[in-house]
Amino acid sequence: MSQPRAKFGWVMYDWANSAFATTVMAGFFPVFFKQFWSVGVDVNISTARLGYGNAVAGLLVAAFAPVLGAVADRGGTRKRFLASFTLLGVAATATFFWLPQGQWMGAILCYSAGLIGFSGAMIFYDALLPTVAAPDSLDRVSAFGYAAGYLGGGLLFVVNVAMTLQPHWFGLADSTAAVQWSFLTVAVWWGGFSLATFYWVPEPIVLPSPSAGNSIGQAWRQILTTLRHARDRKPLFLFLLAYWFYIDGVDTIIRMAVDYGLSLGFAAPDLITALLMVQFVGFPAALLFGRLGQYWGVKRSLFLAIGVYMLITIWGTFMQHRWEFFGIALAVGLVQGGIQALSRSYYARLIPAGRSAEFFGLYNMMGKFAAIIGPALMGTVGLAARHILLKRTSAPEAAAGIADLATRISIASVLLLFIVGAFLLWRAEEHAGPDRPSKRPPST
């Protein structure tokens, strides 16, 4: 099997699963959850439900990520785990089609299962990166994967948006039916294009695995070893902590942006259009960030992206007009793929050879624990602010203003995550030196 075909097969998984990230996670699910499955519920309560649903799914993935990675490294079963989690995500996404109105709990359960499938699969997808890319091409291949994801997810999203705006073109009764069918198209897209990855990306050759029971027991012991090695490698450990915080802010904005816009009273079609802008700006921007990391430095590029996200958060807290949401979408599109791609490729340089699934399990665990904190923080801060503000006034006419202010306070809390992440990344630079992550003790 040729290396170009393996690289193409690896990139195609980003093309496939980004349909879930775009149409479901960022696009239609927050709208449909608030307007269909949580119809008639206070906006702060529905936002909290969505935030806690994200948090529970993230907690489950984070708890099992290192174990799964260590087992896969020992057994040479990364593609098998990738396929299993993909099947879970595809099945959960397809189930949205049959959920009736008002079933918010069922929607949260299916959404959580879909997130578990999506996030769990990413552990093993990321771990295959060193298999298909040489060390000097990690940045470029990683960025190309994210760019393909933006393009693939964006193309299906265009079709899905057209279905909701003009349902009669597709023989559908109304926009509600169009959204339900859109969830089904995501399941088919994700499952179908993933076949290229399963067929063309080779499974790394490993030593014969022990029995299943021993493998799991050894995996738990390996987690402690992984954590100890990460702690002993100061640049790696500090980078993981930095990543924990700043990617938390990124994931929270991805998952909660549409819900936030709805809570402020923006129209759903405008929010969906802004998401389309993110996808198609993100495609070339992710490629450019891959080049920027090579020529300007990975850490400098990461600091640039974090700084942009800080400005985005501040702008989002105070925005009042429809055009501002489009401006924020443009800014997000310029840096979202870049910060994800360069974080992944930078980390791939830090980890010991032959243990990529194990260390990417730890990497994804940090990211998924971050996905617990961010949405839960936003939901909790919003509810707490609403409660405090309601206690200070009993005027019925003030209720709408209180809900709006509480929502803005909730998004402002995300700024703290970027500040802490930037500080820890700066500390990691002090230990590693500028863009020299390969200076590490040999693995044992």
One Martini backbone bead per residue (centre of mass of N, CA, C, O) as a GRO file, in nm:
protein
  444
    1MET     BB    1   0.096   0.037   0.024
    2SER     BB    2   0.075   0.354  -0.021
    3GLN     BB    3   0.138   0.647   0.140
    4PRO     BB    4  -0.067   0.835  -0.003
    5ARG     BB    5  -0.313   0.654   0.058
    6ALA     BB    6  -0.287   0.664   0.367
    7LYS     BB    7  -0.318   0.969   0.394
    8PHE     BB    8  -0.593   0.988   0.257
    9GLY     BB    9  -0.741   0.796   0.451
   10TRP     BB   10  -0.692   0.969   0.702
   11VAL     BB   11  -0.825   1.234   0.604
   12MET     BB   12  -1.118   1.112   0.554
   13TYR     BB   13  -1.209   1.116   0.852
   14ASP     BB   14  -1.239   1.418   0.875
   15TRP     BB   15  -1.447   1.439   0.651
   16ALA     BB   16  -1.658   1.255   0.793
   17ASN     BB   17  -1.685   1.358   1.110
   18SER     BB   18  -1.747   1.669   1.055
   19ALA     BB   19  -2.052   1.643   1.024
   20PHE     BB   20  -2.106   1.626   1.327
   21ALA     BB   21  -1.966   1.890   1.421
   22THR     BB   22  -2.150   2.071   1.237
   23THR     BB   23  -2.454   1.979   1.215
   24VAL     BB   24  -2.481   1.890   1.514
   25MET     BB   25  -2.302   2.032   1.736
   26ALA     BB   26  -2.305   2.337   1.607
   27GLY     BB   27  -2.589   2.349   1.466
   28PHE     BB   28  -2.882   2.182   1.502
   29PHE     BB   29  -2.898   2.080   1.792
   30PRO     BB   30  -2.922   2.346   1.957
   31VAL     BB   31  -3.181   2.436   1.812
   32PHE     BB   32  -3.360   2.178   1.847
   33PHE     BB   33  -3.337   2.157   2.153
   34LYS     BB   34  -3.470   2.439   2.216
   35GLN     BB   35  -3.732   2.421   1.996
   36PHE     BB   36  -3.821   2.097   2.038
   37TRP     BB   37  -3.711   1.933   2.301
   38SER     BB   38  -3.732   2.237   2.480
   39VAL     BB   39  -4.006   2.344   2.467
   40GLY     BB   40  -4.082   2.619   2.688
   41VAL     BB   41  -3.800   2.673   2.801
   42ASP     BB   42  -3.576   2.826   2.962
   43VAL     BB   43  -3.277   2.932   2.833
   44ASN     BB   44  -3.089   2.868   3.080
   45ILE     BB   45  -3.184   2.574   3.117
   46SER     BB   46  -3.117   2.464   2.831
   47THR     BB   47  -2.818   2.538   2.847
   48ALA     BB   48  -2.752   2.362   3.091
   49ARG     BB   49  -2.831   2.092   2.968
   50LEU     BB   50  -2.625   2.103   2.738
   51GLY     BB   51  -2.372   2.136   2.913
   52TYR     BB   52  -2.410   1.870   3.080
   53GLY     BB   53  -2.410   1.677   2.843
   54ASN     BB   54  -2.122   1.738   2.756
   55ALA     BB   55  -1.988   1.667   3.028
   56VAL     BB   56  -2.065   1.368   3.054
   57ALA     BB   57  -1.934   1.272   2.793
   58GLY     BB   58  -1.649   1.373   2.863
   59LEU     BB   59  -1.610   1.202   3.119
   60LEU     BB   60  -1.626   0.920   2.988
   61VAL     BB   61  -1.394   0.955   2.789
   62ALA     BB   62  -1.173   1.043   2.991
   63ALA     BB   63  -1.177   0.782   3.170
   64PHE     BB   64  -1.103   0.576   2.904
   65ALA     BB   65  -0.875   0.673   2.714
   66PRO     BB   66  -0.605   0.553   2.830
   67VAL     BB   67  -0.692   0.257   2.826
   68LEU     BB   68  -0.754   0.231   2.526
   69GLY     BB   69  -0.473   0.314   2.426
   70ALA     BB   70  -0.308   0.092   2.568
   71VAL     BB   71  -0.453  -0.151   2.445
   72ALA     BB   72  -0.400  -0.079   2.147
   73ASP     BB   73  -0.089  -0.087   2.162
   74ARG     BB   74  -0.074  -0.392   2.252
   75GLY     BB   75  -0.292  -0.511   2.019
   76GLY     BB   76  -0.327  -0.366   1.742
   77THR     BB   77  -0.646  -0.199   1.763
   78ARG     BB   78  -0.714   0.086   1.645
   79LYS     BB   79  -0.918   0.033   1.412
   80ARG     BB   80  -1.127  -0.118   1.581
   81PHE     BB   81  -1.191   0.117   1.770
   82LEU     BB   82  -1.263   0.320   1.555
   83ALA     BB   83  -1.507   0.157   1.446
   84SER     BB   84  -1.672   0.135   1.709
   85PHE     BB   85  -1.711   0.441   1.763
   86THR     BB   86  -1.835   0.506   1.493
   87LEU     BB   87  -2.087   0.328   1.525
   88LEU     BB   88  -2.199   0.474   1.770
   89GLY     BB   89  -2.225   0.758   1.641
   90VAL     BB   90  -2.405   0.680   1.402
   91ALA     BB   91  -2.643   0.559   1.563
   92ALA     BB   92  -2.708   0.809   1.738
   93THR     BB   93  -2.764   1.004   1.504
   94ALA     BB   94  -2.997   0.842   1.370
   95THR     BB   95  -3.197   0.855   1.622
   96PHE     BB   96  -3.300   1.150   1.593
   97PHE     BB   97  -3.522   1.094   1.378
   98TRP     BB   98  -3.727   0.950   1.617
   99LEU     BB   99  -3.753   1.195   1.799
  100PRO     BB  100  -3.973   1.357   1.976
  101GLN     BB  101  -4.128   1.604   2.102
  102GLY     BB  102  -3.989   1.690   2.430
  103GLN     BB  103  -3.728   1.481   2.433
  104TRP     BB  104  -3.468   1.585   2.605
  105MET     BB  105  -3.343   1.333   2.735
  106GLY     BB  106  -3.307   1.165   2.477
  107ALA     BB  107  -3.131   1.374   2.333
  108ILE     BB  108  -2.898   1.374   2.539
  109LEU     BB  109  -2.829   1.074   2.518
  110CYS     BB  110  -2.765   1.070   2.214
  111TYR     BB  111  -2.558   1.295   2.220
  112SER     BB  112  -2.363   1.157   2.415
  113ALA     BB  113  -2.313   0.908   2.238
  114GLY     BB  114  -2.203   1.067   1.996
  115LEU     BB  115  -1.964   1.197   2.149
  116ILE     BB  116  -1.829   0.935   2.229
  117GLY     BB  117  -1.780   0.837   1.943
  118PHE     BB  118  -1.626   1.083   1.839
  119SER     BB  119  -1.404   1.103   2.067
  120GLY     BB  120  -1.302   0.811   2.074
  121ALA     BB  121  -1.208   0.798   1.776
  122MET     BB  122  -0.987   1.025   1.798
  123ILE     BB  123  -0.773   0.868   1.947
  124PHE     BB  124  -0.712   0.667   1.699
  125TYR     BB  125  -0.674   0.869   1.479
  126ASP     BB  126  -0.438   1.029   1.601
  127ALA     BB  127  -0.251   0.770   1.643
  128LEU     BB  128  -0.212   0.739   1.315
  129LEU     BB  129  -0.030   0.975   1.226
  130PRO     BB  130   0.266   0.849   1.258
  131THR     BB  131   0.205   0.627   1.033
  132VAL     BB  132   0.160   0.847   0.774
  133ALA     BB  133   0.383   1.049   0.903
  134ALA     BB  134   0.648   1.226   0.903
  135PRO     BB  135   0.805   1.441   1.110
  136ASP     BB  136   0.828   1.675   0.873
  137SER     BB  137   0.482   1.632   0.813
  138LEU     BB  138   0.284   1.674   1.052
  139ASP     BB  139   0.169   1.958   1.017
  140ARG     BB  140   0.057   1.922   0.727
  141VAL     BB  141  -0.125   1.671   0.769
  142SER     BB  142  -0.291   1.777   1.004
  143ALA     BB  143  -0.399   2.029   0.855
  144PHE     BB  144  -0.530   1.872   0.618
  145GLY     BB  145  -0.738   1.729   0.789
  146TYR     BB  146  -0.888   1.983   0.887
  147ALA     BB  147  -0.948   2.097   0.608
  148ALA     BB  148  -1.118   1.856   0.511
  149GLY     BB  149  -1.328   1.887   0.734
  150TYR     BB  150  -1.434   2.162   0.654
  151LEU     BB  151  -1.522   2.082   0.370
  152GLY     BB  152  -1.700   1.835   0.423
  153GLY     BB  153  -1.884   1.956   0.642
  154GLY     BB  154  -1.971   2.201   0.466
  155LEU     BB  155  -2.109   2.058   0.230
  156LEU     BB  156  -2.331   1.916   0.393
  157PHE     BB  157  -2.437   2.173   0.532
  158VAL     BB  158  -2.547   2.306   0.280
  159VAL     BB  159  -2.758   2.091   0.226
  160ASN     BB  160  -2.902   2.110   0.502
  161VAL     BB  161  -2.982   2.406   0.479
  162ALA     BB  162  -3.147   2.376   0.221
  163MET     BB  163  -3.355   2.183   0.346
  164THR     BB  164  -3.465   2.396   0.560
  165LEU     BB  165  -3.533   2.637   0.358
  166GLN     BB  166  -3.622   2.406   0.109
  167PRO     BB  167  -3.803   2.134   0.153
  168HIS     BB  168  -3.957   2.097  -0.128
  169TRP     BB  169  -3.706   2.020  -0.299
  170PHE     BB  170  -3.697   1.728  -0.114
  171GLY     BB  171  -3.994   1.632  -0.028
  172LEU     BB  172  -4.067   1.805   0.230
  173ALA     BB  173  -4.281   1.941   0.458
  174ASP     BB  174  -4.053   2.071   0.655
  175SER     BB  175  -3.802   2.184   0.864
  176THR     BB  176  -3.824   1.958   1.068
  177ALA     BB  177  -3.782   1.725   0.868
  178ALA     BB  178  -3.510   1.828   0.763
  179VAL     BB  179  -3.350   1.795   1.025
  180GLN     BB  180  -3.399   1.493   1.061
  181TRP     BB  181  -3.264   1.416   0.787
  182SER     BB  182  -2.988   1.541   0.849
  183PHE     BB  183  -2.903   1.339   1.063
  184LEU     BB  184  -2.904   1.099   0.866
  185THR     BB  185  -2.685   1.205   0.668
  186VAL     BB  186  -2.456   1.203   0.873
  187ALA     BB  187  -2.447   0.900   0.923
  188VAL     BB  188  -2.381   0.824   0.628
  189TRP     BB  189  -2.130   0.995   0.586
  190TRP     BB  190  -1.956   0.892   0.819
  191GLY     BB  191  -1.966   0.587   0.750
  192GLY     BB  192  -1.882   0.591   0.448
  193PHE     BB  193  -1.601   0.757   0.451
  194SER     BB  194  -1.454   0.569   0.665
  195LEU     BB  195  -1.372   0.332   0.478
  196ALA     BB  196  -1.104   0.450   0.376
  197THR     BB  197  -0.958   0.419   0.645
  198PHE     BB  198  -0.998   0.111   0.695
  199TYR     BB  199  -0.851   0.026   0.414
  200TRP     BB  200  -0.576   0.236   0.387
  201VAL     BB  201  -0.493   0.223   0.681
  202PRO     BB  202  -0.251   0.102   0.862
  203GLU     BB  203  -0.161  -0.119   1.098
  204PRO     BB  204   0.042  -0.117   1.338
  205ILE     BB  205   0.317  -0.286   1.435
  206VAL     BB  206   0.313  -0.528   1.698
  207LEU     BB  207   0.327  -0.701   1.956
  208PRO     BB  208   0.205  -0.951   2.096
  209SER     BB  209  -0.074  -0.998   2.271
  210PRO     BB  210  -0.228  -1.048   2.537
  211SER     BB  211  -0.463  -1.111   2.716
  212ALA     BB  212  -0.736  -0.937   2.784
  213GLY     BB  213  -0.711  -0.915   3.094
  214ASN     BB  214  -0.408  -0.840   3.102
  215SER     BB  215  -0.427  -0.593   2.919
  216ILE     BB  216  -0.602  -0.421   3.108
  217GLY     BB  217  -0.418  -0.432   3.355
  218GLN     BB  218  -0.173  -0.309   3.206
  219ALA     BB  219  -0.311  -0.048   3.125
  220TRP     BB  220  -0.340   0.071   3.410
  221ARG     BB  221  -0.035   0.069   3.464
  222GLN     BB  222   0.037   0.246   3.215
  223ILE     BB  223  -0.092   0.507   3.307
  224LEU     BB  224   0.107   0.565   3.535
  225THR     BB  225   0.350   0.572   3.350
  226THR     BB  226   0.255   0.799   3.168
  227LEU     BB  227   0.227   1.015   3.387
  228ARG     BB  228   0.522   1.000   3.480
  229HIS     BB  229   0.651   1.072   3.207
  230ALA     BB  230   0.504   1.340   3.172
  231ARG     BB  231   0.618   1.469   3.433
  232ASP     BB  232   0.926   1.434   3.354
  233ARG     BB  233   0.829   1.595   3.097
  234LYS     BB  234   0.799   1.914   3.117
  235PRO     BB  235   0.695   2.012   2.840
  236LEU     BB  236   0.463   1.805   2.817
  237PHE     BB  237   0.311   1.871   3.080
  238LEU     BB  238   0.262   2.176   3.028
  239PHE     BB  239   0.116   2.141   2.762
  240LEU     BB  240  -0.124   1.976   2.867
  241LEU     BB  241  -0.228   2.196   3.055
  242ALA     BB  242  -0.267   2.411   2.845
  243TYR     BB  243  -0.456   2.250   2.662
  244TRP     BB  244  -0.682   2.204   2.861
  245PHE     BB  245  -0.768   2.508   2.863
  246TYR     BB  246  -0.776   2.619   2.565
  247ILE     BB  247  -0.954   2.384   2.442
  248ASP     BB  248  -1.193   2.441   2.617
  249GLY     BB  249  -1.267   2.709   2.487
  250VAL     BB  250  -1.303   2.604   2.202
  251ASP     BB  251  -1.522   2.383   2.256
  252THR     BB  252  -1.731   2.572   2.382
  253ILE     BB  253  -1.776   2.749   2.132
  254ILE     BB  254  -1.863   2.526   1.941
  255ARG     BB  255  -2.110   2.407   2.125
  256MET     BB  256  -2.243   2.713   2.230
  257ALA     BB  257  -2.289   2.939   2.016
  258VAL     BB  258  -2.582   2.896   1.917
  259ASP     BB  259  -2.716   2.899   2.192
  260TYR     BB  260  -2.622   3.185   2.260
  261GLY     BB  261  -2.759   3.331   2.023
  262LEU     BB  262  -3.048   3.245   2.095
  263SER     BB  263  -3.049   3.375   2.383
  264LEU     BB  264  -3.013   3.674   2.244
  265GLY     BB  265  -3.219   3.657   1.970
  266PHE     BB  266  -3.117   3.525   1.732
  267ALA     BB  267  -3.147   3.396   1.430
  268ALA     BB  268  -3.108   3.085   1.309
  269PRO     BB  269  -3.019   3.143   1.011
  270ASP     BB  270  -2.779   3.327   1.092
  271LEU     BB  271  -2.621   3.116   1.255
  272ILE     BB  272  -2.587   2.909   1.025
  273THR     BB  273  -2.439   3.098   0.831
  274ALA     BB  274  -2.196   3.143   1.019
  275LEU     BB  275  -2.105   2.845   1.014
  276LEU     BB  276  -2.042   2.836   0.715
  277MET     BB  277  -1.816   3.039   0.731
  278VAL     BB  278  -1.628   2.877   0.910
  279GLN     BB  279  -1.580   2.640   0.715
  280PHE     BB  280  -1.466   2.809   0.456
  281VAL     BB  281  -1.244   2.956   0.614
  282GLY     BB  282  -1.107   2.706   0.756
  283PHE     BB  283  -0.977   2.562   0.519
  284PRO     BB  284  -0.741   2.763   0.441
  285ALA     BB  285  -0.649   2.835   0.734
  286ALA     BB  286  -0.537   2.556   0.814
  287LEU     BB  287  -0.317   2.548   0.596
  288LEU     BB  288  -0.173   2.812   0.682
  289PHE     BB  289  -0.103   2.719   0.971
  290GLY     BB  290   0.085   2.492   0.888
  291ARG     BB  291   0.291   2.689   0.760
  292LEU     BB  292   0.330   2.878   1.002
  293GLY     BB  293   0.454   2.661   1.189
  294GLN     BB  294   0.710   2.614   1.010
  295TYR     BB  295   0.811   2.937   0.974
  296TRP     BB  296   0.730   3.076   1.272
  297GLY     BB  297   0.607   2.875   1.474
  298VAL     BB  298   0.412   2.700   1.683
  299LYS     BB  299   0.386   2.877   1.941
  300ARG     BB  300   0.327   3.143   1.808
  301SER     BB  301   0.069   3.040   1.670
  302LEU     BB  302  -0.080   2.967   1.930
  303PHE     BB  303  -0.079   3.248   2.056
  304LEU     BB  304  -0.239   3.380   1.834
  305ALA     BB  305  -0.497   3.210   1.866
  306ILE     BB  306  -0.553   3.274   2.162
  307GLY     BB  307  -0.578   3.581   2.127
  308VAL     BB  308  -0.821   3.571   1.939
  309TYR     BB  309  -1.010   3.425   2.144
  310MET     BB  310  -1.015   3.650   2.349
  311LEU     BB  311  -1.147   3.861   2.163
  312ILE     BB  312  -1.399   3.695   2.100
  313THR     BB  313  -1.510   3.678   2.390
  314ILE     BB  314  -1.539   3.980   2.438
  315TRP     BB  315  -1.717   4.041   2.197
  316GLY     BB  316  -1.949   3.839   2.270
  317THR     BB  317  -2.033   3.977   2.539
  318PHE     BB  318  -2.110   4.275   2.377
  319MET     BB  319  -2.290   4.204   2.162
  320GLN     BB  320  -2.580   4.337   1.944
  321HIS     BB  321  -2.536   4.257   1.642
  322ARG     BB  322  -2.561   4.068   1.365
  323TRP     BB  323  -2.278   4.132   1.231
  324GLU     BB  324  -2.104   4.034   1.473
  325PHE     BB  325  -2.142   3.731   1.437
  326PHE     BB  326  -1.994   3.726   1.163
  327GLY     BB  327  -1.724   3.834   1.268
  328ILE     BB  328  -1.673   3.603   1.466
  329ALA     BB  329  -1.683   3.374   1.259
  330LEU     BB  330  -1.436   3.467   1.101
  331ALA     BB  331  -1.232   3.449   1.334
  332VAL     BB  332  -1.272   3.150   1.396
  333GLY     BB  333  -1.198   3.039   1.112
  334LEU     BB  334  -0.891   3.138   1.123
  335VAL     BB  335  -0.815   2.947   1.411
  336GLN     BB  336  -0.941   2.670   1.473
  337GLY     BB  337  -0.776   2.468   1.297
  338GLY     BB  338  -0.493   2.560   1.385
  339ILE     BB  339  -0.500   2.492   1.693
  340GLN     BB  340  -0.558   2.190   1.649
  341ALA     BB  341  -0.330   2.101   1.454
  342LEU     BB  342  -0.077   2.209   1.615
  343SER     BB  343  -0.128   2.057   1.873
  344ARG     BB  344  -0.107   1.772   1.753
  345SER     BB  345   0.179   1.794   1.618
  346TYR     BB  346   0.337   1.883   1.867
  347TYR     BB  347   0.273   1.633   2.041
  348ALA     BB  348   0.388   1.416   1.844
  349ARG     BB  349   0.690   1.508   1.914
  350LEU     BB  350   0.689   1.435   2.234
  351ILE     BB  351   0.642   1.144   2.197
  352PRO     BB  352   0.701   0.827   2.213
  353ALA     BB  353   0.789   0.573   2.041
  354GLY     BB  354   0.521   0.330   2.010
  355ARG     BB  355   0.300   0.529   2.203
  356SER     BB  356   0.058   0.692   2.071
  357ALA     BB  357  -0.213   0.589   2.189
  358GLU     BB  358  -0.145   0.633   2.484
  359PHE     BB  359  -0.073   0.946   2.460
  360PHE     BB  360  -0.340   1.020   2.311
  361GLY     BB  361  -0.518   0.938   2.543
  362LEU     BB  362  -0.413   1.162   2.729
  363TYR     BB  363  -0.473   1.398   2.540
  364ASN     BB  364  -0.784   1.340   2.519
  365MET     BB  365  -0.840   1.352   2.816
  366MET     BB  366  -0.776   1.650   2.850
  367GLY     BB  367  -0.983   1.750   2.643
  368LYS     BB  368  -1.238   1.613   2.781
  369PHE     BB  369  -1.212   1.751   3.054
  370ALA     BB  370  -1.246   2.027   2.932
  371ALA     BB  371  -1.538   1.961   2.818
  372ILE     BB  372  -1.653   1.971   3.106
  373ILE     BB  373  -1.589   2.257   3.216
  374GLY     BB  374  -1.697   2.462   3.011
  375PRO     BB  375  -2.006   2.403   2.981
  376ALA     BB  376  -2.052   2.390   3.290
  377LEU     BB  377  -1.958   2.674   3.350
  378MET     BB  378  -2.159   2.823   3.170
  379GLY     BB  379  -2.419   2.707   3.298
  380THR     BB  380  -2.362   2.784   3.597
  381VAL     BB  381  -2.315   3.088   3.565
  382GLY     BB  382  -2.589   3.151   3.438
  383LEU     BB  383  -2.768   3.049   3.675
  384ALA     BB  384  -2.637   3.217   3.900
  385ALA     BB  385  -2.687   3.495   3.775
  386ARG     BB  386  -2.993   3.468   3.756
  387HIS     BB  387  -3.047   3.430   4.059
  388ILE     BB  388  -2.916   3.694   4.162
  389LEU     BB  389  -3.080   3.895   3.984
  390LEU     BB  390  -3.367   3.806   4.081
  391LYS     BB  391  -3.322   3.887   4.385
  392ARG     BB  392  -3.291   4.210   4.310
  393THR     BB  393  -3.569   4.159   4.150
  394SER     BB  394  -3.947   4.174   4.089
  395ALA     BB  395  -3.972   4.266   3.804
  396PRO     BB  396  -4.115   4.138   3.525
  397GLU     BB  397  -3.975   4.327   3.302
  398ALA     BB  398  -3.670   4.216   3.385
  399ALA     BB  399  -3.633   3.921   3.282
  400ALA     BB  400  -3.504   3.956   2.998
  401GLY     BB  401  -3.253   4.114   3.094
  402ILE     BB  402  -3.147   3.894   3.283
  403ALA     BB  403  -3.105   3.671   3.077
  404ASP     BB  404  -2.903   3.828   2.904
  405LEU     BB  405  -2.687   3.886   3.122
  406ALA     BB  406  -2.636   3.591   3.206
  407THR     BB  407  -2.535   3.501   2.931
  408ARG     BB  408  -2.290   3.695   2.914
  409ILE     BB  409  -2.147   3.592   3.169
  410SER     BB  410  -2.104   3.302   3.072
  411ILE     BB  411  -1.908   3.371   2.832
  412ALA     BB  412  -1.692   3.529   2.999
  413SER     BB  413  -1.576   3.276   3.157
  414VAL     BB  414  -1.397   3.164   2.914
  415LEU     BB  415  -1.149   3.356   2.936
  416LEU     BB  416  -0.995   3.209   3.163
  417LEU     BB  417  -0.896   2.965   2.992
  418PHE     BB  418  -0.703   3.127   2.803
  419ILE     BB  419  -0.521   3.253   3.015
  420VAL     BB  420  -0.412   2.994   3.144
  421GLY     BB  421  -0.310   2.859   2.885
  422ALA     BB  422  -0.103   3.078   2.805
  423PHE     BB  423   0.071   3.064   3.059
  424LEU     BB  424   0.152   2.760   3.036
  425LEU     BB  425   0.279   2.783   2.754
  426TRP     BB  426   0.498   2.982   2.842
  427ARG     BB  427   0.628   2.786   3.046
  428ALA     BB  428   0.696   2.567   2.838
  429GLU     BB  429   0.892   2.745   2.677
  430GLU     BB  430   1.102   2.780   2.902
  431HIS     BB  431   1.177   2.469   2.901
  432ALA     BB  432   1.202   2.405   2.577
  433GLY     BB  433   1.203   2.624   2.403
  434PRO     BB  434   1.185   2.744   2.092
  435ASP     BB  435   1.074   2.499   1.903
  436ARG     BB  436   1.204   2.226   2.091
  437PRO     BB  437   1.051   1.933   2.146
  438SER     BB  438   1.285   1.711   2.083
  439LYS     BB  439   1.412   1.784   2.366
  440ARG     BB  440   1.438   1.470   2.500
  441PRO     BB  441   1.428   1.208   2.672
  442PRO     BB  442   1.460   0.895   2.649
  443SER     BB  443   1.284   0.628   2.620
  444THR     BB  444   1.177   0.335   2.842
   0.00000   0.00000   0.00000
